[in-house]
Amino acid sequence: MVWPVTIAVVGTGLRGYTFAGYAQRFPDRVRAVAVADPRVERRDVLADRLGVTADHRFVDWRELAARPPLADAVVVTTPDHEHVGPARRFAELGYHVLLEKPIAPTAAECVALVEAVEATGVIFAVCHVLRYTAYTDAVRQAVRDGRIGRLVGVAHLEPVGWWHFAHSYVRGNWRRSQESGPSLLTKCCHDLDWLRYLVGQPPVRVSSVGGLHHFTSANRPDGAADRCLDCAVESRCPYSAVRLYLGCLGDPRRERWPLSVVTTDLTEYGVRLALREGPYGRCVYACDNNVADHQVVTVEFAGGVTATLTMSAFTPMGRRRTLVMGTHGFLEGDGEQVTVTPFVSGKANKITVAGAGADPAGGHDGGDYGVMAAFIEAVATGDRSSVRSGPRESLDGHLMAFAAERSRLTGRAEPVAPAE
Protein backbone atom coordinates (compact mmCIF):
# COMPACT_ATOMS: atom_id res chain seq x y z
CA MET A 1 0.00 0.00 0.00
CA VAL A 2 1.43 3.34 -1.07
CA TRP A 3 0.10 6.56 0.45
CA PRO A 4 -0.53 9.25 -0.49
CA VAL A 5 -1.68 8.53 -4.04
CA THR A 6 -0.70 11.29 -6.43
CA ILE A 7 -3.21 12.65 -8.94
CA ALA A 8 -3.39 15.09 -11.82
CA VAL A 9 -6.63 17.05 -12.26
CA VAL A 10 -7.61 17.62 -15.90
CA GLY A 11 -10.47 20.12 -16.14
CA THR A 12 -11.23 22.74 -13.51
CA GLY A 13 -14.97 23.16 -13.81
CA LEU A 14 -17.26 22.52 -10.86
CA ARG A 15 -16.70 18.76 -10.99
CA GLY A 16 -12.92 19.17 -11.10
CA TYR A 17 -13.05 21.46 -8.08
CA THR A 18 -15.32 19.00 -6.26
CA PHE A 19 -13.12 15.96 -6.72
CA ALA A 20 -9.96 17.96 -6.05
CA GLY A 21 -11.55 18.95 -2.74
CA TYR A 22 -11.02 15.37 -1.60
CA ALA A 23 -7.26 15.93 -1.82
CA GLN A 24 -7.58 19.05 0.29
CA ARG A 25 -9.59 17.24 2.92
CA PHE A 26 -7.51 14.04 3.03
CA PRO A 27 -3.89 15.03 2.28
CA ASP A 28 -2.60 11.86 3.93
CA ARG A 29 -4.46 9.78 1.31
CA VAL A 30 -4.11 11.75 -1.89
CA ARG A 31 -1.97 14.62 -3.16
CA ALA A 32 -2.66 16.63 -6.32
CA VAL A 33 0.58 17.33 -8.18
CA ALA A 34 -0.63 18.69 -11.54
CA VAL A 35 -3.55 20.68 -12.96
CA ALA A 36 -4.48 21.21 -16.61
CA ASP A 37 -7.04 23.64 -18.04
CA PRO A 38 -6.89 26.40 -20.68
CA ARG A 39 -8.78 28.80 -18.38
CA VAL A 40 -5.88 30.42 -16.57
CA GLU A 41 -7.85 31.95 -13.70
CA ARG A 42 -9.71 28.77 -12.76
CA ARG A 43 -6.58 26.65 -13.18
CA ASP A 44 -4.45 28.88 -10.99
CA VAL A 45 -7.06 29.27 -8.25
CA LEU A 46 -7.37 25.48 -7.94
CA ALA A 47 -3.63 24.90 -8.26
CA ASP A 48 -2.96 27.44 -5.51
CA ARG A 49 -5.43 25.68 -3.22
CA LEU A 50 -3.78 22.34 -3.90
CA GLY A 51 -0.22 23.60 -3.65
CA VAL A 52 0.64 22.61 -7.21
CA THR A 53 3.91 24.12 -8.39
CA ALA A 54 4.04 26.52 -11.34
CA ASP A 55 5.85 24.02 -13.59
CA HIS A 56 3.02 21.50 -13.13
CA ARG A 57 0.24 23.80 -14.35
CA PHE A 58 -0.66 23.02 -17.97
CA VAL A 59 -2.72 24.82 -20.60
CA ASP A 60 -4.46 21.60 -21.61
CA TRP A 61 -4.29 17.83 -21.18
CA ARG A 62 -2.07 17.36 -24.24
CA GLU A 63 0.71 19.40 -22.67
CA LEU A 64 0.51 17.28 -19.54
CA ALA A 65 0.40 14.05 -21.58
CA ALA A 66 3.55 15.09 -23.46
CA ARG A 67 5.53 14.86 -20.22
CA PRO A 68 6.70 11.65 -18.55
CA PRO A 69 3.98 10.52 -16.07
CA LEU A 70 3.81 12.89 -13.12
CA ALA A 71 1.21 11.09 -11.02
CA ASP A 72 -0.27 7.70 -10.19
CA ALA A 73 -3.69 8.66 -11.49
CA VAL A 74 -5.63 11.31 -13.36
CA VAL A 75 -9.10 12.74 -12.68
CA VAL A 76 -10.67 13.76 -16.02
CA THR A 77 -13.46 16.35 -15.75
CA THR A 78 -13.15 18.04 -19.14
CA PRO A 79 -16.31 18.89 -21.14
CA ASP A 80 -18.22 15.77 -22.19
CA HIS A 81 -17.10 15.87 -25.82
CA GLU A 82 -13.48 16.00 -24.64
CA HIS A 83 -13.56 12.90 -22.42
CA VAL A 84 -12.31 10.26 -24.83
CA GLY A 85 -9.02 11.84 -25.90
CA PRO A 86 -7.51 12.45 -22.47
CA ALA A 87 -8.94 9.32 -20.84
CA ARG A 88 -7.52 7.08 -23.54
CA ARG A 89 -4.14 8.77 -23.76
CA PHE A 90 -3.52 8.88 -20.01
CA ALA A 91 -4.49 5.20 -19.73
CA GLU A 92 -1.99 4.39 -22.48
CA LEU A 93 0.64 6.29 -20.49
CA GLY A 94 -0.04 4.14 -17.44
CA TYR A 95 -2.15 6.55 -15.39
CA HIS A 96 -5.13 5.08 -13.57
CA VAL A 97 -8.21 7.01 -14.71
CA LEU A 98 -11.23 8.41 -12.89
CA LEU A 99 -13.59 9.81 -15.53
CA GLU A 100 -16.55 12.09 -14.95
CA LYS A 101 -19.79 10.82 -16.48
CA PRO A 102 -20.86 10.43 -19.20
CA ILE A 103 -18.07 8.40 -20.76
CA ALA A 104 -18.67 10.06 -24.14
CA PRO A 105 -21.52 11.63 -26.17
CA THR A 106 -21.96 8.64 -28.54
CA ALA A 107 -22.29 4.88 -28.09
CA ALA A 108 -19.44 4.16 -30.48
CA GLU A 109 -17.06 6.41 -28.53
CA CYS A 110 -18.11 4.85 -25.22
CA VAL A 111 -17.48 1.32 -26.47
CA ALA A 112 -14.17 2.26 -28.11
CA LEU A 113 -12.88 3.95 -24.95
CA VAL A 114 -13.84 1.06 -22.67
CA GLU A 115 -12.11 -1.42 -24.99
CA ALA A 116 -9.00 0.77 -25.24
CA VAL A 117 -8.74 1.27 -21.48
CA GLU A 118 -9.28 -2.42 -20.75
CA ALA A 119 -6.36 -3.23 -23.06
CA THR A 120 -4.01 -1.09 -20.95
CA GLY A 121 -4.79 -2.86 -17.68
CA VAL A 122 -5.07 0.34 -15.65
CA ILE A 123 -7.82 0.96 -13.10
CA PHE A 124 -10.65 2.82 -14.79
CA ALA A 125 -13.66 4.18 -12.92
CA VAL A 126 -16.59 6.32 -14.05
CA CYS A 127 -18.02 8.77 -11.53
CA HIS A 128 -21.30 6.96 -10.94
CA VAL A 129 -21.55 8.68 -7.58
CA LEU A 130 -25.06 7.46 -6.71
CA ARG A 131 -23.60 4.01 -6.03
CA TYR A 132 -21.57 5.39 -3.14
CA THR A 133 -24.20 6.82 -0.80
CA ALA A 134 -25.56 5.47 2.47
CA TYR A 135 -29.05 5.80 1.02
CA THR A 136 -28.20 3.51 -1.89
CA ASP A 137 -26.64 1.02 0.49
CA ALA A 138 -29.84 0.94 2.55
CA VAL A 139 -32.12 0.43 -0.47
CA ARG A 140 -29.95 -2.25 -2.00
CA GLN A 141 -29.49 -4.13 1.27
CA ALA A 142 -33.24 -4.21 1.94
CA VAL A 143 -33.84 -5.72 -1.49
CA ARG A 144 -30.98 -8.22 -1.16
CA ASP A 145 -32.24 -9.28 2.28
CA GLY A 146 -35.58 -10.23 0.74
CA ARG A 147 -37.59 -7.77 2.79
CA ILE A 148 -40.01 -7.24 -0.11
CA GLY A 149 -39.79 -10.78 -1.47
CA ARG A 150 -38.56 -11.29 -5.01
CA LEU A 151 -37.91 -8.07 -6.92
CA VAL A 152 -40.38 -7.52 -9.75
CA GLY A 153 -40.22 -3.86 -10.77
CA VAL A 154 -38.90 -0.38 -10.03
CA ALA A 155 -40.45 3.04 -10.73
CA HIS A 156 -37.89 5.86 -10.52
CA LEU A 157 -38.32 9.63 -10.89
CA GLU A 158 -35.56 12.15 -11.57
CA PRO A 159 -37.15 15.56 -10.85
CA VAL A 160 -34.67 17.81 -12.66
CA GLY A 161 -36.46 21.03 -11.75
CA TRP A 162 -37.69 23.82 -13.99
CA TRP A 163 -34.90 26.30 -13.28
CA HIS A 164 -32.15 23.63 -13.26
CA PHE A 165 -33.24 22.37 -16.66
CA ALA A 166 -33.30 25.90 -18.04
CA HIS A 167 -29.83 26.54 -16.60
CA SER A 168 -28.09 23.39 -17.83
CA TYR A 169 -30.13 22.01 -20.73
CA VAL A 170 -31.60 25.08 -22.41
CA ARG A 171 -29.03 27.84 -21.86
CA GLY A 172 -26.12 25.71 -20.68
CA ASN A 173 -23.49 23.25 -21.85
CA TRP A 174 -25.80 20.25 -22.26
CA ARG A 175 -28.44 21.88 -24.46
CA ARG A 176 -27.51 20.22 -27.79
CA SER A 177 -27.36 16.49 -28.40
CA GLN A 178 -24.79 16.90 -31.18
CA GLU A 179 -22.32 18.39 -28.71
CA SER A 180 -22.88 16.53 -25.45
CA GLY A 181 -25.37 13.75 -26.16
CA PRO A 182 -29.09 13.41 -25.35
CA SER A 183 -30.32 14.82 -22.04
CA LEU A 184 -31.15 11.33 -20.81
CA LEU A 185 -27.45 10.50 -21.11
CA THR A 186 -26.01 13.68 -19.64
CA LYS A 187 -28.51 13.91 -16.77
CA CYS A 188 -29.61 10.35 -16.15
CA CYS A 189 -26.81 7.92 -16.92
CA HIS A 190 -26.45 8.22 -13.11
CA ASP A 191 -30.01 6.94 -12.71
CA LEU A 192 -29.79 4.19 -15.30
CA ASP A 193 -26.58 2.97 -13.68
CA TRP A 194 -28.29 3.10 -10.26
CA LEU A 195 -31.12 0.92 -11.57
CA ARG A 196 -28.57 -1.49 -13.02
CA TYR A 197 -26.84 -1.62 -9.61
CA LEU A 198 -30.10 -2.18 -7.72
CA VAL A 199 -31.43 -4.90 -10.02
CA GLY A 200 -28.05 -6.63 -10.33
CA GLN A 201 -28.67 -7.87 -13.86
CA PRO A 202 -27.68 -6.56 -17.29
CA PRO A 203 -30.30 -4.67 -19.33
CA VAL A 204 -31.83 -6.40 -22.33
CA ARG A 205 -34.34 -4.10 -24.01
CA VAL A 206 -35.49 -0.48 -23.70
CA SER A 207 -38.45 1.53 -24.91
CA SER A 208 -38.97 5.26 -24.47
CA VAL A 209 -41.24 8.19 -25.27
CA GLY A 210 -40.77 11.90 -24.75
CA GLY A 211 -39.37 14.98 -26.41
CA LEU A 212 -38.81 18.71 -26.32
CA HIS A 213 -42.22 19.86 -25.12
CA HIS A 214 -41.80 23.46 -24.04
CA PHE A 215 -38.49 25.26 -24.62
CA THR A 216 -39.06 26.18 -28.26
CA SER A 217 -39.87 29.33 -30.22
CA ALA A 218 -43.45 28.13 -30.65
CA ASN A 219 -44.05 28.71 -26.93
CA ARG A 220 -42.45 32.15 -26.80
CA PRO A 221 -44.78 34.65 -25.10
CA ASP A 222 -45.89 37.75 -26.97
CA GLY A 223 -43.53 40.61 -26.22
CA ALA A 224 -40.62 38.40 -25.13
CA ALA A 225 -37.13 39.66 -25.97
CA ASP A 226 -34.06 37.62 -26.86
CA ARG A 227 -32.53 38.44 -23.46
CA CYS A 228 -34.21 38.53 -20.08
CA LEU A 229 -32.68 41.94 -19.27
CA ASP A 230 -34.64 43.48 -22.15
CA CYS A 231 -37.86 41.54 -21.76
CA ALA A 232 -41.23 43.13 -21.05
CA VAL A 233 -42.65 39.86 -19.68
CA GLU A 234 -39.59 38.81 -17.65
CA SER A 235 -41.24 39.43 -14.27
CA ARG A 236 -44.02 36.95 -15.14
CA CYS A 237 -41.76 34.28 -16.63
CA PRO A 238 -40.89 31.25 -14.46
CA TYR A 239 -37.59 30.93 -16.33
CA SER A 240 -36.34 34.48 -15.74
CA ALA A 241 -32.54 34.54 -15.70
CA VAL A 242 -32.64 37.86 -13.83
CA ARG A 243 -34.65 36.41 -10.96
CA LEU A 244 -32.68 33.17 -10.85
CA TYR A 245 -29.11 34.46 -10.91
CA LEU A 246 -29.50 37.71 -8.98
CA GLY A 247 -31.37 35.65 -6.42
CA CYS A 248 -28.23 33.56 -5.86
CA LEU A 249 -26.22 36.51 -4.56
CA GLY A 250 -25.57 36.33 -0.83
CA ASP A 251 -26.28 32.60 -0.65
CA PRO A 252 -22.90 30.77 -0.49
CA ARG A 253 -24.37 27.46 -1.62
CA ARG A 254 -26.07 28.95 -4.68
CA GLU A 255 -23.11 31.18 -5.43
CA ARG A 256 -21.03 28.00 -5.63
CA TRP A 257 -23.62 26.56 -8.03
CA PRO A 258 -25.25 27.57 -10.30
CA LEU A 259 -23.95 31.15 -10.19
CA SER A 260 -20.25 30.31 -10.46
CA VAL A 261 -20.98 28.76 -13.86
CA VAL A 262 -22.40 32.07 -15.07
CA THR A 263 -19.72 34.45 -13.76
CA THR A 264 -16.78 34.67 -11.37
CA ASP A 265 -17.77 38.26 -10.50
CA LEU A 266 -20.24 37.63 -7.69
CA THR A 267 -21.68 41.15 -7.61
CA GLU A 268 -24.88 42.53 -9.07
CA TYR A 269 -22.83 44.31 -11.73
CA GLY A 270 -20.97 41.10 -12.57
CA VAL A 271 -24.16 39.08 -12.85
CA ARG A 272 -25.92 41.65 -15.01
CA LEU A 273 -22.89 41.90 -17.31
CA ALA A 274 -22.84 38.12 -17.72
CA LEU A 275 -26.56 38.08 -18.50
CA ARG A 276 -26.03 40.84 -21.05
CA GLU A 277 -23.11 39.19 -22.83
CA GLY A 278 -23.15 35.48 -22.04
CA PRO A 279 -25.38 32.49 -22.84
CA TYR A 280 -27.14 32.39 -19.48
CA GLY A 281 -29.01 35.64 -20.11
CA ARG A 282 -30.84 34.32 -23.16
CA CYS A 283 -34.58 33.80 -23.38
CA VAL A 284 -35.33 30.09 -22.97
CA TYR A 285 -37.58 30.32 -26.04
CA ALA A 286 -34.79 31.78 -28.19
CA CYS A 287 -31.92 29.34 -27.58
CA ASP A 288 -30.41 26.68 -29.85
CA ASN A 289 -31.33 23.77 -27.55
CA ASN A 290 -32.72 20.50 -28.92
CA VAL A 291 -32.61 17.91 -26.10
CA ALA A 292 -35.72 16.36 -24.57
CA ASP A 293 -37.20 18.12 -21.55
CA HIS A 294 -39.51 15.25 -20.53
CA GLN A 295 -38.87 11.57 -21.16
CA VAL A 296 -40.11 8.22 -19.87
CA VAL A 297 -38.03 5.04 -20.22
CA THR A 298 -38.92 1.40 -19.64
CA VAL A 299 -36.09 -1.11 -19.20
CA GLU A 300 -36.28 -4.90 -19.20
CA PHE A 301 -33.40 -6.61 -17.40
CA ALA A 302 -32.16 -10.16 -17.76
CA GLY A 303 -34.35 -12.35 -15.55
CA GLY A 304 -37.48 -10.31 -16.23
CA VAL A 305 -37.30 -7.42 -13.74
CA THR A 306 -38.53 -4.15 -15.26
CA ALA A 307 -37.85 -0.54 -14.36
CA THR A 308 -39.26 2.79 -15.45
CA LEU A 309 -37.40 6.08 -15.30
CA THR A 310 -39.10 9.44 -15.70
CA MET A 311 -36.88 12.47 -16.29
CA SER A 312 -38.71 15.78 -16.26
CA ALA A 313 -37.92 19.46 -16.28
CA PHE A 314 -41.39 20.30 -15.02
CA THR A 315 -40.92 19.63 -11.33
CA PRO A 316 -39.29 21.27 -8.35
CA MET A 317 -35.61 20.40 -8.22
CA GLY A 318 -35.40 17.65 -5.66
CA ARG A 319 -34.15 14.24 -4.69
CA ARG A 320 -34.84 11.20 -6.79
CA ARG A 321 -37.87 9.20 -5.72
CA THR A 322 -38.22 5.47 -6.11
CA LEU A 323 -40.85 2.77 -5.63
CA VAL A 324 -39.44 -0.77 -5.54
CA MET A 325 -42.04 -3.52 -5.99
CA GLY A 326 -41.62 -7.10 -4.77
CA THR A 327 -43.72 -10.22 -4.43
CA HIS A 328 -44.13 -9.79 -0.64
CA GLY A 329 -43.96 -6.02 -0.17
CA PHE A 330 -42.76 -2.70 -1.48
CA LEU A 331 -40.09 -0.14 -0.69
CA GLU A 332 -40.34 3.63 -1.02
CA GLY A 333 -37.38 5.98 -1.01
CA ASP A 334 -36.79 9.68 -1.53
CA GLY A 335 -33.02 9.95 -1.27
CA GLU A 336 -33.13 10.50 2.48
CA GLN A 337 -35.63 8.05 3.93
CA VAL A 338 -36.33 4.41 3.11
CA THR A 339 -39.64 2.76 4.06
CA VAL A 340 -40.42 -0.94 3.66
CA THR A 341 -44.01 -2.16 3.83
CA PRO A 342 -44.66 -5.94 3.92
CA PHE A 343 -47.99 -7.07 2.47
CA VAL A 344 -48.78 -9.35 5.44
CA SER A 345 -48.72 -6.66 8.12
CA GLY A 346 -49.30 -3.61 5.96
CA LYS A 347 -47.16 -1.73 8.47
CA ALA A 348 -44.57 0.72 7.15
CA ASN A 349 -41.10 0.19 8.61
CA LYS A 350 -38.67 3.07 8.32
CA ILE A 351 -34.99 2.34 7.82
CA THR A 352 -32.59 4.84 9.33
CA VAL A 353 -30.03 6.08 6.82
CA ALA A 354 -26.92 7.35 8.57
CA GLY A 355 -26.19 10.97 7.70
CA ALA A 356 -28.92 11.21 5.06
CA GLY A 357 -29.52 14.80 4.03
CA ALA A 358 -26.50 16.18 5.87
CA ASP A 359 -24.08 15.64 2.97
CA PRO A 360 -20.98 16.05 5.15
CA ALA A 361 -18.53 14.79 2.52
CA GLY A 362 -18.62 16.24 -0.97
CA GLY A 363 -21.78 16.46 -3.05
CA HIS A 364 -24.47 13.94 -3.95
CA ASP A 365 -24.98 12.98 -0.28
CA GLY A 366 -21.36 11.94 0.07
CA GLY A 367 -21.24 10.11 -3.26
CA ASP A 368 -18.66 12.48 -4.76
CA TYR A 369 -16.15 11.77 -2.04
CA GLY A 370 -17.32 8.15 -1.92
CA VAL A 371 -16.26 7.46 -5.48
CA MET A 372 -12.99 9.31 -4.91
CA ALA A 373 -12.26 7.26 -1.79
CA ALA A 374 -12.98 4.00 -3.61
CA PHE A 375 -10.83 4.95 -6.60
CA ILE A 376 -7.91 6.11 -4.46
CA GLU A 377 -8.15 2.92 -2.37
CA ALA A 378 -8.02 0.81 -5.53
CA VAL A 379 -5.00 2.69 -6.87
CA ALA A 380 -3.13 2.46 -3.57
CA THR A 381 -3.79 -1.24 -2.99
CA GLY A 382 -4.19 -2.60 -6.49
CA ASP A 383 -7.50 -4.12 -5.39
CA ARG A 384 -10.20 -3.03 -7.84
CA SER A 385 -13.06 -4.36 -5.72
CA SER A 386 -13.51 -1.06 -3.88
CA VAL A 387 -14.72 0.48 -7.17
CA ARG A 388 -18.37 -0.48 -7.41
CA SER A 389 -18.68 -0.43 -11.21
CA GLY A 390 -16.14 -1.83 -13.63
CA PRO A 391 -15.82 -0.47 -17.17
CA ARG A 392 -18.33 -2.91 -18.69
CA GLU A 393 -20.97 -2.35 -16.05
CA SER A 394 -20.56 1.41 -16.40
CA LEU A 395 -21.02 0.95 -20.12
CA ASP A 396 -24.40 -0.74 -19.54
CA GLY A 397 -25.94 2.44 -18.14
CA HIS A 398 -24.73 4.44 -21.12
CA LEU A 399 -25.98 1.90 -23.66
CA MET A 400 -29.40 2.02 -21.99
CA ALA A 401 -29.47 5.78 -22.58
CA PHE A 402 -28.54 5.44 -26.24
CA ALA A 403 -31.10 2.67 -26.75
CA ALA A 404 -33.75 4.86 -25.11
CA GLU A 405 -32.92 7.75 -27.42
CA ARG A 406 -33.18 5.48 -30.45
CA SER A 407 -36.52 4.21 -29.17
CA ARG A 408 -37.77 7.75 -28.56
CA LEU A 409 -36.96 8.70 -32.14
CA THR A 410 -38.13 5.50 -33.87
CA GLY A 411 -41.09 4.52 -31.71
CA ARG A 412 -39.76 0.95 -31.38
CA ALA A 413 -38.36 -1.04 -28.48
CA GLU A 414 -34.59 -1.24 -28.87
CA PRO A 415 -32.03 -3.82 -27.75
CA VAL A 416 -29.35 -2.54 -25.39
CA ALA A 417 -26.44 -2.56 -27.79
CA PRO A 418 -24.30 0.01 -29.59
CA ALA A 419 -25.98 1.76 -32.50
CA GLU A 420 -24.88 0.35 -35.85
N, C-alpha and C positions, 0 to 999 in steps of 0.2 A: 504494500500500500504506500503510495507516494502522495504526500500532502505538502503544500497546497497544490492543487491542479492549476495550471496556467491556461488562460483563455485569451483569445483575440475576439473583439466585438466588431462585427461588420454590419454597419447600419445603425444610426443613432437617432431613429425615430422613437416614439413612445415605447415600443416593445423592446428596442435595444436598451433604453434607459432602465426599463423595468427589470430585465434579466441581469443587466450589469449591477443593479442594486443588490443582488444576492452576493456579489463579490465584496461590496462595501460592508454588508452586514456580517458576512462570515469570512473574514480575511484569512483565518487559519485553514479554511477548506479550499478556497479558490482565490486566485490573484489574476487580475486583468493586466496584460502586459502590452497590448496593442489595440488600437482603435482605427477603423477606416470608415470614412464618409466624406463625400465632396463638399458638404456643408460645413465650412470652417468653424463657424460659431458653435454649432451643436457638437461637433467633434471635439473641439477644445474644451468646452464646458464639461463634457463627460470625461474626457481624458484627465482633466485637472482633478475631478472628483476621485478618479481611480488611481491617480498618481502615475499615469503613463508618461514616460519620458518623451521629449520632443521628437527624437529620432524613430519612435515607434508610433507616430501618428501619420496616417496615410490618406491620400486624397481619394482612393477607391480601393476595392478589394484586389484589383489586378496588381497594384503597386505592392500590396502586402504579399500576394502570392508569388511575386517575382523574387522575393527574398527567401533564403533558407528558412525552414519552419522556426517560428519564434515562440510557439506555444504548444501545449498538449492538445488543445481543442479550439474550435471556433464556434461562436454563436452568430448565426446568419439571420439578420432581421432587415434585410434590404427590401425594397418594394417587391410585391408578389411576382411581377414579370422578370425580376432579376434574382430569383432564387436559384435557378438551375445552374447557371454559370459558376458562381462562387461555391455552392455546395459541392458540385462535382469536382472542381479543381482542387479545393482544399482537401477533399477526401483522397484524391490521387496523390497529394503531397504528404499524406499520412496523418493529417489532423482528424481527430474525432469531431463529428458535426452535430450540433443542435440547430435545427432549422425551424423557423417560425412557420406556422401554417398559413395558407395552404402550400403544399409541396411545389405546385406550379399551376399556371392558369389553364393548361390543357391536359387531357388524359395521356396523350402520347408523351409529353414532357415528364409527367409524373412517373410513368412506367420506366422511361429511359433513365431517369435519375436514380430510381430505386435499384435498377439492375446495375448501373455503373457503380453506385456506392457499395452494393453487396460484393462486387468483384474486388474491391479494395480491402475488405476485411475490417474496416474501421467501425467504431460504434457510431450509429446514426440514429438520431431520435428526432421526431417531429413534436412540436409543442402542443400536443393534445392535452391541454392543462386540466380539462374537466375530469380526467381520469385520476387526478392526484388530490382530490378534496376529501375531507372527512365525510361530507354528505354523500358523495359517490360511494365511498366505502360502506356506508350504512345501508344504502339502497341495495347494492350488489350483495352484501352479506345476507340481508333478509331474504332475498330471492334464492341465493345458494343454500340457505338453511331450510328451504322448503316451507317458509312461513305462510306462503299463499298457495301452496301446492305446486303443481307443474305450471311453468310459465306458458301462457298462451299468446298474450298480446301486450303491446305498449302503445299508449297515446301520449305524445310529447309536444309541448308548445314552446316555441322560442319567440317571446314577445319583444321584438326589436325596439319598438317605441317610435312614435311619430317623429320626434325631433332627432333621435339618433339616426333613423333611416335617412332623413333629409340631410343630416350632416355628412354621413359616410357614403351613402349610396345614391344620392342625387347630386349633391354639390361636391362630394369628396372623392377620394382616390379609387373607390370601388364602384364607381357609377357606370362603367362601361365593360361589358363582358369581353370585348376584344382585347382589353388591356389588362384586366385582372381576373377574368373568369366570371361565371354567373354568380349572382348574389347568394344562391344556395351553397355554393362552394366557399366563397369568401367569408360568409357569416356562419354557415351551419355545418362545415365539415367537422367542427367541434361536436355538434349534436349527433351527426351520423356516426362518428367514431364512438361517442358515448353509448349510443344504442347498440353498436357492434360489441362493445365491451360488456354491456349489461346482459345481452342475449348469449354471448359466448359462442356464436356460430357465424360462419361467413354468410354474407348476403348472396341471394340467388337472382332475384328479379325485383324491379322497381317500376312503379307507375306514378305519374305526377300530373297535376293540373295547377294552373296559376298564370300570372303574367304581370305586366305593368299596368295597373288599374287606374292610377290617379296622377302621377307626376309627369304629365304630358301637356303640351300646348293646348290640347282640346279642353282641358279643365282650368285654363287660365281665367281668373276673374276679370270682368270688365274693369278697365282703368288700371290694371296692374302694370308696373314698370319692369324693366329688365333687372333692376337692382332694388333691393328692399329699401335702401336709403332714399330712393326717389319715388317710392310707391305710395299712391293715394289710399290704397286699401291695406297697407302694411299692418296697421293697428288691429285689424279684424282677421288677419291671416294666422292660422295656427302654426305656420312654418316660417314666421318672421325671423330673419337672421338678426335683426336689430334687437329684438326682445331676447332671443336665445343667448347671443354672445355677450351683449352688455350685461345681461343678467348673471353671467358667470363671474364678473368682477367682484372681488372681495370674498369669494368662496374658494379657499385653497384647493379643495378637491376638484371643483369644476374648472378652476384655472389650470390645474394640471391636465385635465381632459374634460371637455373637448377644446377649451380655449387655446391651449398651447399649440394645437395643430393649426389654428387660424393665424396666430401672431405671437411673437416673443415679447412684444411691447404691451404689457398688461396694464394699460391705461385706457381711459375712454378714447383719447385721441388715437392711440395705437389700434384699438379695435375698429373704430370708424374708418381709419385709413385702410385697414385690411379689407373691410367690407366694401369700400369704394373701389379698390384695385384688384383684389384677389377673388378666387373662385367661390369663397364661402359667403359672399354678399349677393350672389345671384338669386333671382327668383326661381323657386323650385319648378315653375312651369315653363322656364326658359333656359333649361340646362340641356346638356347633350347626353343625358343618362339614358340607358336602355335596359337595365336589369330589372327583374321581377320584384315587385313590392309586396306581393302576397302569393304564397305557394304552399301546396299541400302535397306530401309525398307518402306513398305506401311502399313498404319494404317487406319482402318475404325472405326469411332466412332459412338456411339449411335446417331441416328438422321440422319446419312448418310454423315456427313462431313468426308473427307479423308485428310490424310497428308502423305507426303513422307519425309524421313530423309536420307541424304547421309552423311556417315562418311568416310573420306578418309585421308590416310597418304600422298597422293601424291599431295600436295598443299603447298603454303606458309602457315605458321601458322598465323591465322588471326581471326577476329571476325566472329561469325556466320552470315549467310546471309539468308534472308527469303523473300519469295513471298507469300502474302496472297490474295486469289482470292475470290471475291464476285460477286453477281448477278448484281451489279451496279457500280463496280469499283475494283481496286486492290491496294494493299499496298506493298511497298518494304522497307525493313529494313536491315541495316548492323551492328547493334549493337550500332551505334552512331547516325544515321540519319534515320528518318522515312518519307516516301513520300507516299501520297495518291493521286491516279489519278482516278477521276470519269469518267465513260464512256461518259456521256453527253457532258462535256466540253473538255475532253481529256487533261486538264491542270493539271500538277503535282503540288501538294500543299505540301510543306515541313512543318513538325511539329518540332518545337524546343524542344529538349530534354535537360532539365536542367542538366548541369554538365557532359554531355556525353563525354567520352573520357578522362576526367580529373582524374577520379578514386580517389577522395580525401579521401575516407573512406574505407580502406581495399582493397581487391582484387575483381575481377569480377565486375568492375564498381560500387563498393559500395555494391554489393550483399553480400559479406562476413560479413561486419558489419551490413548490413540490416537484415540478418537472426538472427544474435546475438541480435540486438536491439529488434526484435520481440519476440524472445524467452525469453529474460530477462524481457520484459514488461509483458508477459504472466505469468511468474513465480511470479513476484512482485504483480500483481493485481489479479491473479486467472482467468483472462479473456483470454481464449484460442484463441479468434478471431484475435488477432494480428499475430498469426502464420498462414501463408497462405496455408499450406497443412497439413491436419490431417494425422494420420497414414494410413488410408485406401486409401486416395488419393495419398499419397507418394508410397504406394504399387503398385498402377496402373502403374506408370512409370516403375517400376522394372519388373512387370509381362509382360509388353510390350516387354522389352528387352529379357526376357527368351523365350517368344513366337517367337520373331524374330530369335533367335538362333536356336530354334527347326525347324522353317521354312527353315532357311538357310541350315540346315543339311538334312532335309527330302524332300525339294522341294515342300511342301504343305503349303497352308494357314493354320494358327493355331489360335484357339480361345485364347483369353487373359485369361488364367487361369493357376494355378500352374501345373507343370508337374506331371503326375501320377507316 
